[in-house]
Amino acid sequence: MPDRTAAAAVKRHPKADPDDMHHVGAPMPGAVVEVAAKPGLAVEKDDLLVAIEAMKVQMYINSPVKRS
């Protein structure tokens, strides 16, 4: 049986504010290697926003919502 008492003591650090639709969390810590979205540019759902890299692995962060 797993010990669930330790889970209560875990301090969480959210990646993005869940109440702010303009915040997009990264799936892992890393360095930004490409910024595809520019200020004032309209983006569609799933458009590339940024690419990040950690330990030679690149991950792409796409827009979760349509924004004009």
C-alpha positions as CSV (number, residue, x, y, z in Angstrom):
1,M,0.0,0.0,0.0
2,P,1.5,3.4,-1.0
3,D,2.2,6.0,1.7
4,R,0.1,9.0,0.8
5,T,1.1,11.1,3.8
6,A,4.2,12.4,1.9
7,A,2.1,13.8,-0.9
8,A,0.6,16.3,1.5
9,A,4.0,17.8,2.3
10,V,5.1,18.2,-1.4
11,K,5.3,21.9,-2.3
12,R,4.1,22.4,-5.8
13,H,5.4,25.1,-8.2
14,P,2.9,25.6,-11.0
15,K,4.4,26.2,-14.5
16,A,1.7,28.7,-15.4
17,D,-1.2,30.5,-13.8
18,P,-4.2,28.2,-14.6
19,D,-6.5,31.3,-14.3
20,D,-4.7,33.2,-17.0
21,M,-5.3,32.0,-20.5
22,H,-2.2,33.9,-21.7
23,H,0.1,31.7,-19.6
24,V,1.5,28.6,-21.3
25,G,3.6,26.2,-19.2
26,A,6.6,24.4,-20.5
27,P,6.7,20.6,-20.2
28,M,10.3,20.7,-18.9
29,P,12.9,23.3,-17.8
30,G,15.2,24.2,-20.7
31,A,16.7,27.0,-22.8
32,V,14.5,28.8,-25.4
33,V,16.1,28.1,-28.8
34,E,13.4,29.6,-31.1
35,V,10.6,32.1,-30.7
36,A,8.1,31.7,-33.5
37,A,5.3,33.9,-32.2
38,K,5.8,37.7,-32.4
39,P,4.0,40.4,-30.3
40,G,0.8,41.4,-32.0
41,L,0.7,38.3,-34.3
42,A,-2.5,36.4,-34.4
43,V,-2.1,32.7,-33.7
44,E,-4.3,29.7,-34.3
45,K,-4.7,26.7,-32.1
46,D,-1.7,24.4,-32.3
47,D,0.6,27.1,-33.9
48,L,4.2,26.9,-32.8
49,L,5.0,29.5,-30.1
50,V,8.5,28.5,-28.9
51,A,11.0,25.7,-29.0
52,I,13.0,24.8,-25.9
53,E,16.0,22.5,-25.5
54,A,17.3,20.5,-22.6
55,M,20.0,17.8,-22.7
56,K,20.0,18.0,-26.6
57,V,16.3,17.3,-26.8
58,Q,14.1,19.9,-28.4
59,M,10.4,20.3,-27.4
60,Y,7.9,22.5,-29.2
61,I,5.3,24.5,-27.3
62,N,2.2,25.1,-29.4
63,S,-0.7,27.5,-28.8
64,P,-3.5,25.8,-26.7
65,V,-6.1,28.3,-27.9
66,K,-6.9,30.6,-30.9
67,R,-5.9,34.2,-30.2
68,S,-6.3,37.2,-32.5
